[in-house]
Structure formats: C-alpha cells, structure tokens
C-alpha cells in the first residue's frame, strides 16, 4: 500500500502550534501564522536566470505560534527537531553565515526583514513551529518556515497585515535569509509562491520583469489530479551542487549582458554565445552550453504552458512536463536515480521532477482514477531498486501566507 502524507487543517495547526508554544514557554502566544509549501508545475532552475516559473501554493503549511520579547533574543522550538529543546539566538548575532543550521531560516528571515526595512522593529520573539510540509522533498519547507516567521514578525511590529508591495519586500527578505544566512543560493520562486499563492490558482512568475499573474488551475473539473511522490532520497541545496549550476549561469549573465546586470533572456543565441565565452576563458564549453540550453528551452516551455493553461490544453501541458524532466536530467544534470525511477514509473508523460533536484519529489499530472495504480507503480519501482520508500500526496492550490489566529 502506498504511504500517504497526513495533512492537518488550519484549526488543528493552530491547536498544535499553541500547545507546543505553551509547553515550551509557559504562556500563550500572541497569534499563529502560517505559510505553505509550494510545488512547481514547470520552470525549474530559471528563477535566477530571468526565466518564468509556474508554481502554486500547497495546502500543506508550516504554522508558527509567536509572541514578542523585549531582550533581543529569538527563542524557537520545533516539532520537526527535538520538540523539548529550545534554541536561543541573540538577534545581534545573526548575519551572513550565522546561524547556518535550520534555525538560520527562522532568525535569518527576521534579520533580513530588519535589514531591508520591511520589518520596522523587533526586540525578540518566542516561536513554536509545527509543519506538514515534507522536509527535503523539493516542496519548499524552508520557504514555508521563512515566510511564516517573517509574516508574524511584520504583523507583530505593525499591527496589520502586509499590502502586496510589502509582501514583495518580505519575499526579498526571505530570499536574503536563505542566500546569505543559510547559504543556499535560491532564486525567489519558493518565497513568491508561499506569499502570493491563492486557492484554485497557479502563479506565472516572470523573473525578468518581476510580473506575477494568476492562472486558473482547476484539475478536479477535468477528472485529473497532480500527484506528488516524495522519493525520500537525501536532499540538500547547500552542499554546492545547486550553487555550481547557478554559478555557471551567473558567470554567463555577468559576462555577456550590458553592465553584467542582464539575464540569459537578454543574450541572443544564448547557448552558442555562452559556449564561445567558455572557450575564450578556458571553461568547459560543452558543459556551459548544456546548462544555458536548459535555461533557454525551459523558459520557452514555461511560456507555452502558461498559454496552454489559459486554453485548457492539458495534454500539451503534460508533454512539456515530460520534456522538462528530460532536460533537467540530460542538460542540467540535477536528477537522481530515485527521481528518474519515479518519473519512468509514473509513465513519463505528465511527469517531472520538481524543486532544485538532487533528491526530492516527482510530480505526475494524471487522471484521477489511476492515482492508486500510479502511486503503487512508483513505490514498486523504488522497492525493486532498493531505494527509500516514497510517500505521496495530492497537490491542490492552497492559500498563501496568512494569519490563522
């Protein structure tokens, strides 16, 4: 039998977060805030290259019960770690590279919010964390944690919910937390989806223009679902593999765009131009060309999928999802044997890895009546190869970051 991930509703998240807070800190929180994980339908490894992505917020959330302090200390406890152990971090000790463990996502989001000025003040917080977003699955558990904490800190400081422009600045703060404090060089896809998600809609994010639009994503009326298979293979974005891919793209963009500030989309015949630049500078021309080709072709695929969703052409969407995985496997080289096994077992058409790669999850856009068979096929293939047992959930577009109580 496939192993399905349990998801709590908002009321249960509030109850559990409040209970952990009271147990850990001996008082009641000022409120409970939540932010969702996300799944990326298509547009992978292009957010830092001026490309397009189409994510949506999940119904699985991280919730934080929070109360203000006055001594400049952040105290945090998580059900995902040792839920009897409270971590204490003085705010004045937070900065680039510190703390570099899981607490950096929490402390970093507050620090960065203060740095950019979107969080006007913070004199310390007590924070209790509960979550249904699978860790290390490529579903943005880190962004859900960052965004829930940043939203709580903002609302406690201002006494109100953020306007859209302030949400955009909170996105920037959470990106800085991940890039500078934790050291994972992500590009903003996850935080945008977590802050701007809306039930029933996917987001089309254009990372060159900064434009964000919503497109209807109603699979139920078509008798279809988006199945997520978490391979449970080890997954981390701070071990250098992600950064090495981004490093190639950053170098090409710096060298081949005016002032070094443009994106791959601004470079005519970008793959060929990048290969020539690599040859001229003693770099691996074939490798550089492959990396840039993925970005160019993935961006084009994502533009096509945005139009196909508007037109309701799900078959066309499924074809491009398959092609996306093949590109991530062959050109960007971020898949793993576990991901490729799940992709193949899911039938390939309508399937792809999602997230940064090097572990994590595969998604499959399939008919509702073949969900159990598809999950069973993925689980059977994993067992045959001696891989970890995958876990599954059905992805539906949920709400973005918000206050629950």
BELNORUR-V343975 format. One line per field, one symbol per residue. ss: DSSP state (@ for helix, = for strand, . for the rest). phi: phi as a letter, one per 40 degrees, with the letter a starting at -180 (. if undefined). A space follows every 10 residues. Layout:
ss = ???
phi = ???
This chain:
ss = ..==.....@ @@@@@@@@@@ @@@@@..... ========== ==....@@@. .========= ========.. ..======.. ......==== @@@.=..=.. ..@@@@@@@@ @@@@@@.... ...======= =......... @@@@@@@@@@ @@@@@@@@.. ...@@@@@@@ @@@@@@@@@@ @@......@@ @@@@@@.=.. ======.... .=====...@ @@.======= .......... @@@@@@@@@@ @@@@@@.@@@ ...@@@...@ @@@@@@@@@@ ....@@@@@@ @@@@@@@@@@ @@@@@@@@@@ @..@@@@@@@ @@@@@@@@@@ ......@@@@ @@@@@..... ====...... =======@@@ @@@@@@@@@@ @@@@@..... =====..... .==..
phi = .dccccbccd ccccdccccc ccccbgaccc ibbbaccabb cahbfbccbg cbbbcacccc bbbbcbbcbb bgbcbaabcc bccbbccbbc dcccidgacc cdcccccccc dcccccgccc aabhabbbbb abcdcgbgbg cccccdcccc cccccccbga cccdcccccc dcccccdccc ccgbccbhdc cccccbcadg bcbbbbcccg cbbbbdbbcd ccgbabcbbc cfcdaabbch ccccccdccd cccccbbdgg bcbdccbcfc ccccccdccc bgcccccccc ccddcccccc ccdccdcccc cgcccccccc cdcccccccc ccfbcbdccc ccdcccggcg bacbgcgfhh bbbacbcdcb dccccccccc cccccgcdcc bbaccbcbcc dacca
